[in-house]
């Protein structure tokens, strides 16, 4: 078997943060000797999340067994997910913004036995629905827990209490047509229907301005998808929430030198 060196497009600050978390966890558990030290375990977990390296490749690269690589990654993900911001914490930052942007994305998954709940008619494949909140510059602020891909964006936002939280915080939020009927502080574009087959010139102008603003939210989703593990999850769909929360925690450490 051949091996080769590779890189991870993350700063050493992120590596050190995760290594410190792992080291503290080991000391708390009074863990005995491990195959890899905390720094190497952190590097292994980041290679899996950022580069999407499989457990087989990680095991070969770090000279450990496949089951050991799996266990180390799962341990690191759980430690990171526990530090991710919940919606209440995120709202402390969101209410200080001029406005926020709400959008949904689908995290592709492998086909599972019970396929129907996970199939998205909009995207035409199986996945998990994740709601994303971005700031006016398109920077990622918060991601929701994952729901099966068949769940509509508006239903997902209501299920997670996102609409109520944004409305209570009086945070003006721009969203696409999928959130029509959300009301509160959610702003959606005008939509044609049978009682209004054509939009007026003013409505079209408003829609163009709305699209320009909302398009910035795609940057947050693109930022999330730079973590290659989310290209297609090959694990139990119920683990999606933990993985996305771990990535959210790492993103804030990477983006903010004073975080953590």
C-alpha positions as CSV (number, residue, x, y, z in Angstrom):
1,X,0.0,0.0,0.0
2,X,1.3,3.5,-0.9
3,X,1.0,6.5,1.3
4,X,1.7,10.2,0.7
5,X,1.7,13.4,2.7
6,X,-1.3,15.8,2.4
7,X,-2.5,19.1,3.7
8,X,-5.6,20.4,5.5
9,X,-6.8,23.9,4.8
10,X,-7.1,24.9,8.4
11,X,-5.0,26.9,10.8
12,X,-2.9,25.5,13.6
13,X,-5.2,27.4,16.0
14,X,-8.0,25.1,15.1
15,X,-5.8,22.0,15.6
16,X,-4.6,23.3,19.0
17,X,-8.1,24.0,20.1
18,X,-9.3,20.5,19.3
19,X,-6.2,18.9,20.8
20,X,-6.7,20.8,24.0
21,X,-10.3,19.6,24.2
22,X,-9.2,16.0,23.7
23,X,-6.4,16.4,26.2
24,X,-8.8,17.8,28.8
25,X,-11.2,15.0,28.2
26,X,-8.5,12.4,28.6
27,X,-7.4,13.9,31.9
28,X,-10.9,14.0,33.1
29,X,-11.4,10.4,32.2
30,X,-8.0,9.5,33.6
31,X,-7.4,7.7,30.3
32,X,-4.5,5.4,30.1
33,X,-2.0,5.2,27.2
34,X,-3.5,5.8,23.8
35,X,-2.2,4.8,20.4
36,X,-2.1,8.5,19.3
37,X,-1.5,11.5,21.4
38,X,-4.1,14.3,21.6
39,X,-2.5,16.3,18.8
40,X,-2.4,13.4,16.4
41,X,-6.0,12.4,17.2
42,X,-7.1,16.0,16.5
43,X,-5.2,15.9,13.2
44,X,-6.9,12.6,12.3
45,X,-10.4,14.0,13.1
46,X,-9.8,17.2,11.1
47,X,-8.6,15.2,8.1
48,X,-11.9,13.3,8.2
49,X,-14.1,16.3,8.6
50,X,-12.3,18.8,6.3
51,X,-10.9,16.5,3.6
52,X,-13.5,13.7,3.8
53,X,-10.8,11.0,4.2
54,X,-12.3,7.6,4.8
55,X,-11.5,5.6,8.0
56,X,-9.5,3.1,5.9
57,X,-7.3,5.9,4.5
58,X,-6.9,7.5,8.0
59,X,-6.0,4.1,9.5
60,X,-3.3,3.6,6.9
61,X,-2.0,7.1,7.2
62,X,-1.8,7.2,11.0
63,X,-0.8,3.6,11.5
64,X,-3.8,2.6,13.5
65,X,-6.7,0.1,13.1
66,X,-9.8,1.1,11.2
67,X,-11.9,0.7,14.4
68,X,-9.5,2.9,16.3
69,X,-9.7,5.6,13.6
70,X,-13.5,5.4,13.8
71,X,-13.5,5.7,17.6
72,X,-11.1,8.6,17.7
73,X,-13.1,10.6,15.1
74,X,-16.4,9.9,16.9
75,X,-14.9,11.0,20.2
76,X,-13.6,14.3,18.7
77,X,-16.9,15.0,17.0
78,X,-18.8,14.5,20.2
79,X,-16.5,16.9,22.1
80,X,-16.8,19.6,19.4
81,X,-20.6,19.3,19.1
82,X,-21.0,19.8,22.8
83,X,-19.5,23.3,22.4
84,X,-21.6,24.4,19.4
85,X,-23.9,27.4,20.0
86,X,-27.6,26.7,20.4
87,X,-30.2,29.0,18.9
88,X,-30.6,31.0,22.1
89,X,-26.8,31.8,22.2
90,X,-26.8,32.6,18.5
91,X,-29.6,35.0,18.9
92,X,-27.4,37.2,21.2
93,X,-25.4,37.9,18.1
94,X,-28.2,37.9,15.5
95,X,-30.2,40.6,17.3
96,X,-27.3,43.0,16.9
97,X,-27.2,42.6,13.1
98,X,-28.9,45.0,10.7
99,X,-30.6,41.9,9.3
100,X,-30.1,38.2,8.9
101,X,-30.5,35.7,6.1
102,X,-32.3,32.3,6.5
103,X,-31.9,29.5,4.0
104,X,-32.0,25.7,4.0
105,X,-29.7,23.2,2.5
106,X,-29.7,19.5,1.9
107,X,-26.8,17.3,3.1
108,X,-26.7,14.3,0.8
109,X,-26.7,10.8,2.4
110,X,-26.4,7.2,1.3
111,X,-29.7,5.5,0.5
112,X,-31.1,3.8,3.6
113,X,-33.7,1.1,4.1
114,X,-36.5,3.5,5.0
115,X,-35.9,5.8,2.0
116,X,-39.1,7.8,1.7
117,X,-38.6,10.2,4.7
118,X,-35.1,11.2,3.4
119,X,-36.0,11.8,-0.2
120,X,-36.2,15.5,-1.2
121,X,-38.5,16.1,-4.1
122,X,-36.9,19.5,-4.6
123,X,-33.3,18.2,-4.9
124,X,-34.3,14.8,-6.4
125,X,-32.1,12.8,-4.0
126,X,-31.8,11.6,-0.4
127,X,-30.5,13.8,2.3
128,X,-30.9,15.7,5.5
129,X,-32.5,19.2,5.8
130,X,-30.3,21.8,7.7
131,X,-31.4,25.4,8.2
132,X,-28.6,28.0,8.0
133,X,-28.6,31.6,9.4
134,X,-26.1,34.1,7.9
135,X,-25.2,37.7,8.6
136,X,-25.4,40.5,6.0
137,X,-22.0,39.7,4.6
138,X,-22.9,36.0,4.1
139,X,-20.9,34.7,7.1
140,X,-22.1,31.6,8.7
141,X,-23.7,32.2,12.2
142,X,-25.7,29.2,13.1
143,X,-26.9,25.8,11.8
144,X,-30.0,23.9,12.9
145,X,-30.3,20.2,13.9
146,X,-30.9,18.1,10.9
147,X,-34.3,16.8,9.8
148,X,-35.1,14.2,7.0
149,X,-34.8,15.6,3.5
150,X,-38.5,15.4,2.8
151,X,-39.3,18.1,5.4
152,X,-40.1,21.5,3.8
153,X,-37.9,24.4,4.7
154,X,-40.7,26.3,6.3
155,X,-41.7,23.3,8.4
156,X,-38.1,22.8,9.5
157,X,-37.8,26.5,10.5
158,X,-41.0,26.2,12.6
159,X,-40.0,22.9,14.1
160,X,-36.7,24.4,15.4
161,X,-38.4,27.5,16.6
162,X,-36.3,29.7,14.3
163,X,-39.1,31.9,13.1
164,X,-40.4,32.6,16.7
165,X,-36.8,33.3,17.9
166,X,-36.1,35.8,15.1
167,X,-39.5,37.5,15.5
168,X,-39.1,37.8,19.3
169,X,-35.6,39.3,18.7
170,X,-37.1,41.7,16.2
171,X,-34.4,40.6,13.7
172,X,-35.4,41.3,10.2
173,X,-34.7,38.2,8.2
174,X,-34.6,37.7,4.4
175,X,-35.6,34.3,3.0
176,X,-36.6,32.7,-0.3
177,X,-40.1,31.8,-1.5
178,X,-39.9,28.5,0.4
179,X,-40.7,30.4,3.5
180,X,-43.9,32.1,2.2
181,X,-46.4,32.3,5.1
182,X,-43.8,32.4,7.8
183,X,-44.8,36.0,8.8
184,X,-43.3,37.6,11.9
185,X,-40.0,39.3,11.0
186,X,-39.4,37.0,7.9
187,X,-39.3,38.8,4.6
188,X,-40.0,36.8,1.5
189,X,-40.3,37.9,-2.2
190,X,-43.6,38.5,-3.9
191,X,-45.0,35.4,-5.5
192,X,-47.4,35.0,-8.4
193,X,-50.6,33.0,-7.8
194,X,-53.9,32.5,-9.5
195,X,-55.4,35.6,-8.0
196,X,-52.3,37.6,-9.0
197,X,-51.0,36.2,-12.2
198,X,-48.6,39.1,-12.9
199,X,-46.4,41.1,-10.6
200,X,-46.4,44.9,-10.7
201,X,-43.3,46.8,-11.7
202,X,-42.8,47.8,-8.0
203,X,-43.1,44.2,-6.9
204,X,-40.5,43.1,-9.5
205,X,-38.1,45.8,-8.3
206,X,-38.6,44.7,-4.7
207,X,-38.0,41.1,-5.7
208,X,-34.7,42.0,-7.5
209,X,-33.4,43.8,-4.4
210,X,-34.5,41.0,-2.2
211,X,-32.7,38.4,-4.3
212,X,-29.5,40.5,-4.2
213,X,-29.6,40.5,-0.4
214,X,-30.6,36.8,0.0
215,X,-28.0,35.6,-2.5
216,X,-25.3,36.4,0.1
217,X,-26.7,33.7,2.3
218,X,-25.4,31.2,-0.3
219,X,-21.9,32.0,0.9
220,X,-22.7,30.6,4.3
221,X,-23.9,27.4,2.8
222,X,-20.8,27.3,0.6
223,X,-18.7,27.7,3.7
224,X,-20.5,24.8,5.3
225,X,-19.9,22.6,2.2
226,X,-16.1,23.3,2.2
227,X,-16.0,20.6,4.8
228,X,-15.8,17.6,2.4
229,X,-17.4,15.2,4.9
230,X,-20.7,16.9,4.0
231,X,-20.3,16.1,0.3
232,X,-22.1,12.9,1.1
233,X,-22.6,11.4,4.5
234,X,-22.0,7.7,4.6
235,X,-23.1,7.1,8.1
236,X,-26.4,6.8,10.0
237,X,-28.6,9.9,9.1
238,X,-29.2,10.4,12.8
239,X,-25.5,11.4,13.2
240,X,-25.9,14.4,10.8
241,X,-26.8,16.8,13.6
242,X,-23.7,16.0,15.7
243,X,-21.4,16.2,12.6
244,X,-22.9,19.6,11.5
245,X,-22.7,21.0,15.1
246,X,-19.0,19.9,15.3
247,X,-18.3,21.6,12.0
248,X,-20.1,24.8,13.3
249,X,-17.9,24.8,16.4
250,X,-14.7,24.4,14.3
251,X,-15.9,27.1,11.8
252,X,-16.2,29.7,14.6
253,X,-12.8,28.8,16.0
254,X,-11.3,29.1,12.5
255,X,-13.1,32.4,11.7
256,X,-12.6,34.1,15.0
257,X,-9.1,34.2,16.5
258,X,-10.5,35.1,19.9
259,X,-13.1,32.3,20.0
260,X,-12.9,29.2,22.1
